[in-house]
Amino acid sequence: MPTALLSVSDKNGLVDFAKGLITLGWDLISTGGTAKTLREAGVNVRDVSNVTNFPEMLDGRVKTLHPAIHAALLARRDSPEHMQALAEHHIAPIDLVAVNLYPFEETAAHPGAKPEEIIEQIDIGGPSMLRSAAKNFASVTVIVDPEDYARVLAALEAKDDDLDLRRLLAEKVFARTAAYDAAIAYWFGCARSEIFPERINIPLLKETTLRYGENPGQRAAFYVERRNEGIAALEQKGGKELSFNNLLDLEGALFATDPFQGETCCAIVKHTTPCGLATGPNALEAYKKALACDPVSAFGSVISFTVPVDDDTAEAVSSLFVECIVAPQFTPGALEILGRKKNLRVLEGRAQWRDHALDYKRVRGGFLAQERAPRNASERDWRVVTARQPTEAEWWDLRFAWRAVGSVKSNAIVLVREGATIGIGAGQMSRVDAAFLSVHKARLAGHDTKGAVMGSDAFFPFRDGVEQAAEAGVSAIVQPGGSVRDEDVIAAANEFDIAMVFTGKRQFRH
């Protein structure tokens, strides 16, 4: 009679799986809470202590850490010496193990969890059994994911000795235990406020296989740190499946609106950088102002809102070819209107970053890791460096410009009027070119640049950027400062009666 050991924290599907094994003539062994659940469901099961002839001890810390369990899992069935050793010690082989681990990640993520509670969720016996069974996958079926119960039962019912399936299940075990250990190591690092430990392990789950990558011919997939977190937490309400580029642009759009939470804001993003960003009294007005910045580039864009989208806003958006739209909520009417565009991907919800998450950038042979840049930095270090102080209206736009320019690819310059970008110069090799481009784009869209304010993500290395702003009629500039030629830049601003504010912080986005 084949023997299965069941010991799970996640009881989903457990009873049906156990009953299926019983029907096929299997003997079941189990532990603590799992055995209790099975008995309450009328499933006959033996306690592990009856196999080990040793009681559970240390409040359940020691249950399965015993040769009667691990020898039963690790013995090679094709080795006469192994099988003779089992017989000499009266150990029966275990042919199937279903184990999922204590919920360490969930407990550690709970804001009120105490360190001693989290430590007790570090599973020892579970990973040990899984690894023993997975090592011996040639003879033992090991299940770490309840989603696999059905296909294992189907293989057993068909009497299919599927070695490839057992190998795949073993692979899933080692991936799961590696991720589990990585989560534990991460928690220990956080507990001592170390954000850059000696080793960083990034356990990722495949959310979906993508049709292709940035270009056709490049295979791609979307991996997540946790299910239902970040972009994966968004609920798709309509449209085609998300593409590789859609996901990148979604991140760019959400990044652009992040500093405007609590306000009504719309960002229109193309190739991960905004081509329009605005606040307004409602979603429709914010969208119209954002679109007016660069309506040509908005074709095929991704749009993010900080507030729910109503019917009127949906009507306006649906008149433009848009790849994706994301908002905290959509009215039923808005969903119906947007649903008429069969290819338009509609995403609902809030995709937040996890606290203290690092920002990673891939380079060949490794990763760069950095703290995430604060998007709502204090104005404590801001100072007016020119003879003229900004007016109240200019201050309002300068604050908007500083938040807006941080989401634009460097070198970045934005022109702003009344809480909206009117010109964006992105990704230029020189700052004066970025300034020129922002003015050019504004005029191309029919905007009057006189009286606008300018935001720069880094300092002006020469006075030519200020001269470009003055030629356009810009009245105030916000920039980090810090150039060796700051005095020349300030002198140029004074010469053209431009108010200039230094923030003391840079906002490069490479």
Residue pairs with C-beta under 8 A, 6 or more apart in sequence:
1 25
1 26
1 27
2 25
2 26
2 27
2 95
2 96
3 26
3 27
3 28
3 29
3 72
3 92
3 93
3 94
3 95
3 96
4 21
4 26
4 27
4 28
4 29
4 94
4 95
4 96
4 97
4 98
5 28
5 29
5 30
5 48
5 64
5 69
5 94
5 96
5 97
5 98
5 99
5 129
6 14
6 17
6 18
6 28
6 29
6 30
6 34
6 38
6 45
6 98
6 99
7 30
7 31
7 32
7 34
7 48
7 63
7 64
7 98
7 99
7 125
7 126
7 129
8 14
8 34
8 98
8 99
8 100
8 146
9 33
9 100
9 101
9 102
9 103
10 100
10 103
10 146
11 34
11 37
12 146
13 146
13 149
13 150
14 34
14 37
14 38
14 98
14 146
15 37
15 38
15 41
15 43
16 149
17 98
17 146
17 149
17 152
17 153
18 28
18 38
18 41
18 43
18 45
19 41
19 43
20 149
20 153
20 156
20 157
21 28
21 96
21 153
21 156
22 28
22 43
22 44
24 153
24 156
24 157
26 96
27 46
28 38
28 43
28 44
28 45
28 46
29 45
29 46
29 47
29 48
29 51
29 94
30 38
30 45
30 46
30 47
30 48
31 47
31 48
31 56
31 63
31 64
32 56
32 60
32 63
35 45
35 47
38 45
39 45
48 56
48 63
48 64
48 69
49 55
49 56
49 63
51 68
51 69
51 72
51 92
52 64
52 66
52 68
52 69
53 68
54 66
56 62
56 63
61 124
62 125
63 125
64 125
64 128
64 129
65 124
65 125
65 128
67 89
67 91
68 89
68 91
69 94
69 129
70 128
70 129
70 132
71 85
71 86
71 89
71 91
72 86
72 91
72 92
72 93
72 94
73 94
73 97
73 129
73 132
73 133
73 136
73 140
74 132
74 135
74 136
75 82
75 83
75 85
75 86
75 91
75 93
75 136
75 139
76 82
76 136
76 138
76 139
77 83
77 93
77 138
77 139
78 138
78 139
86 92
86 93
93 139
94 133
94 140
95 139
95 140
95 141
96 140
96 141
96 142
96 143
96 152
97 129
97 130
97 133
97 140
97 141
97 142
97 143
98 142
98 143
98 149
99 126
99 129
99 130
99 142
99 143
99 144
100 126
100 144
100 145
100 146
101 123
101 126
101 127
101 130
101 144
101 176
101 177
101 180
102 120
102 121
102 122
102 123
102 126
103 121
104 118
104 121
104 122
104 123
104 180
104 183
104 184
104 187
105 180
105 183
105 226
107 113
107 117
107 118
107 121
108 118
108 121
108 183
108 187
115 191
118 187
122 184
123 180
127 177
127 180
127 181
130 142
130 144
130 173
130 176
130 177
131 173
131 174
131 177
133 140
133 141
133 142
133 170
133 173
134 140
134 142
134 169
134 170
134 173
134 174
135 170
137 163
137 166
137 167
137 169
137 170
138 163
138 166
140 166
141 152
141 165
141 166
141 169
142 166
142 169
142 170
142 173
143 149
143 152
143 169
144 169
144 172
144 173
144 176
145 172
145 176
148 169
148 172
151 165
152 165
152 169
155 162
155 165
178 201
178 203
179 201
179 203
179 205
180 203
181 201
182 201
182 202
182 203
183 203
185 197
185 199
185 201
186 201
189 195
189 197
190 356
195 356
195 358
195 371
196 369
200 358
200 367
200 369
202 225
202 360
203 225
204 223
204 224
204 225
205 223
205 224
205 225
205 226
205 227
206 221
206 222
206 223
207 221
207 222
207 223
207 224
207 227
207 232
208 221
208 222
208 241
209 220
209 221
209 222
210 220
210 221
210 222
210 241
210 242
210 243
210 244
210 247
211 220
211 241
211 243
212 218
212 219
212 220
212 243
212 244
213 219
213 220
213 244
214 220
214 244
214 245
218 244
220 244
222 232
222 242
222 244
222 247
224 230
224 231
224 232
225 354
226 232
229 354
230 351
230 352
230 353
230 354
231 247
231 250
231 251
231 254
231 351
233 349
233 350
233 351
233 352
234 250
234 326
234 347
234 348
234 349
234 351
235 347
235 348
235 349
236 242
236 345
236 346
236 347
236 348
237 330
237 335
237 338
237 339
237 346
237 347
237 348
238 335
238 338
238 339
238 344
238 345
238 346
239 324
239 341
239 342
239 343
239 344
239 345
239 346
240 342
240 343
240 345
241 345
242 250
242 324
242 345
246 302
246 323
246 324
246 345
248 272
249 269
249 270
249 271
249 272
249 301
249 302
249 323
249 324
250 302
250 304
250 324
250 326
250 347
250 351
251 272
252 269
252 271
252 272
252 273
252 274
252 302
252 407
253 267
253 268
253 269
253 274
253 302
253 303
253 304
253 324
253 326
254 304
254 326
254 351
255 407
256 267
256 269
256 274
256 277
256 304
256 404
256 407
257 265
257 266
257 267
257 277
257 304
257 305
257 306
258 375
258 407
259 375
259 376
259 403
259 406
259 407
260 279
260 306
260 403
261 306
262 306
263 279
263 306
264 279
264 280
264 281
264 282
264 283
264 285
264 286
264 306
264 307
265 277
265 278
265 279
265 286
265 305
265 306
265 307
266 276
266 277
266 278
266 280
266 283
266 286
266 287
266 289
266 290
266 303
266 304
266 305
266 306
267 274
267 276
267 277
267 290
267 303
267 304
267 407
268 274
268 275
268 276
268 277
268 290
268 291
268 293
268 294
268 298
268 301
268 302
268 303
269 275
269 301
269 302
269 303
269 304
270 297
270 298
270 300
270 301
270 302
272 409
273 407
273 408
273 409
273 424
273 426
273 427
274 404
274 407
274 408
274 421
274 424
274 426
275 293
275 294
275 297
275 298
275 301
275 424
276 289
276 290
276 291
276 292
276 293
276 294
276 297
276 298
276 420
276 421
276 424
277 290
277 293
277 404
277 407
277 414
277 420
277 421
278 286
278 287
278 289
278 290
278 293
278 419
278 420
278 421
279 286
279 289
279 400
279 419
279 420
280 286
280 287
280 288
280 289
280 419
280 420
282 307
282 310
282 313
283 305
283 307
283 308
283 309
283 310
283 313
283 327
284 310
284 312
284 313
284 316
286 305
287 303
287 305
287 313
287 316
287 317
288 316
289 418
289 419
289 420
290 420
290 421
291 298
291 320
292 420
292 422
292 445
292 447
293 420
293 421
293 422
293 423
293 424
293 441
293 442
293 445
293 447
294 424
294 441
294 445
295 445
296 444
296 445
298 320
298 322
299 320
299 321
300 321
300 322
300 323
301 320
301 322
301 323
302 322
302 323
302 324
302 325
302 326
303 317
303 322
303 324
303 325
303 326
304 325
304 326
304 327
305 313
305 325
305 326
305 327
305 328
306 327
306 328
307 327
307 328
308 327
308 328
308 329
308 330
308 331
309 317
309 325
309 327
309 329
309 330
309 331
309 334
310 331
310 333
310 334
311 331
311 333
311 334
311 337
313 334
314 330
314 331
314 333
314 334
314 335
314 337
314 338
315 337
317 325
317 338
318 337
318 338
318 340
318 341
318 344
322 341
322 344
323 344
323 345
324 344
324 345
324 346
324 347
325 338
325 344
325 345
325 346
325 347
326 347
326 348
326 351
327 347
327 348
328 348
328 349
328 350
329 348
330 338
330 346
330 348
335 346
338 344
338 346
339 346
353 372
357 372
358 369
358 370
358 371
358 372
359 369
359 370
359 371
359 372
359 373
360 367
360 368
360 369
361 367
361 368
361 370
361 510
373 406
373 507
375 403
375 406
376 403
377 503
377 505
379 399
379 503
381 503
381 504
381 505
382 501
382 502
382 503
382 504
383 501
383 502
383 504
384 390
384 499
384 500
384 501
385 481
385 486
385 490
385 493
385 500
385 501
385 502
386 490
386 493
386 494
386 498
386 499
386 500
387 494
388 494
388 497
388 498
388 499
389 499
390 398
390 476
390 499
390 501
391 476
391 499
394 453
394 475
394 476
394 499
396 419
397 416
397 417
397 418
397 419
397 452
397 453
397 476
398 416
398 453
398 455
398 476
398 478
398 501
400 416
400 419
400 420
401 414
401 416
401 453
401 454
401 455
401 478
402 455
402 478
402 503
402 507
404 414
404 416
404 421
404 455
405 412
405 413
405 414
405 455
405 456
405 457
405 507
406 457
406 507
406 509
407 509
408 414
408 424
408 426
408 457
408 509
409 426
409 427
409 509
409 510
410 427
410 457
410 458
410 508
410 509
410 510
411 425
411 427
411 428
411 429
411 430
411 431
411 433
411 434
411 457
411 458
412 424
412 425
412 426
412 427
412 434
412 456
412 457
412 507
412 509
413 424
413 425
413 431
413 434
413 435
413 437
413 438
413 454
413 455
413 456
413 457
413 465
414 421
414 423
414 424
414 425
414 438
414 454
414 455
415 421
415 422
415 423
415 424
415 438
415 439
415 442
415 447
415 449
415 452
415 453
415 454
415 472
415 474
416 422
416 452
416 453
416 454
416 455
417 447
417 451
417 452
417 453
422 442
422 445
422 447
422 449
422 452
423 437
423 438
423 439
423 440
423 441
423 442
423 443
423 445
423 447
423 449
423 452
424 437
424 438
424 441
425 433
425 434
425 435
425 436
425 437
425 438
425 439
425 440
425 441
426 434
426 437
428 434
428 437
431 456
431 458
431 460
431 461
431 465
432 462
432 464
432 465
432 468
434 456
435 454
435 456
435 465
435 468
435 469
436 468
438 454
439 449
439 468
439 469
439 471
439 472
442 449
442 452
442 472
443 449
448 473
449 472
449 473
449 474
450 472
450 473
451 473
451 474
451 475
452 472
452 473
452 474
452 475
453 474
453 475
453 476
453 477
453 478
454 469
454 474
454 476
454 477
454 478
455 477
455 478
455 479
456 465
456 477
456 478
456 479
456 480
457 480
457 506
457 507
457 508
457 509
458 479
458 480
458 506
458 507
458 508
459 479
459 480
459 481
459 482
459 483
459 486
459 489
459 506
460 466
460 479
460 483
460 485
460 489
461 483
461 485
462 485
462 488
462 489
463 485
463 488
463 489
463 491
463 492
465 489
466 477
466 489
466 492
466 493
466 496
466 498
466 500
467 492
467 496
469 477
469 496
469 498
470 492
470 496
470 498
474 498
475 498
475 499
476 498
476 499
476 500
476 501
477 493
477 498
477 499
477 500
477 501
478 500
478 501
478 503
479 500
479 501
479 502
479 503
480 502
480 503
480 504
480 505
480 506
480 507
481 502
481 503
481 504
482 502
482 504
482 506
483 489
486 502
489 500
490 500
493 499
493 500
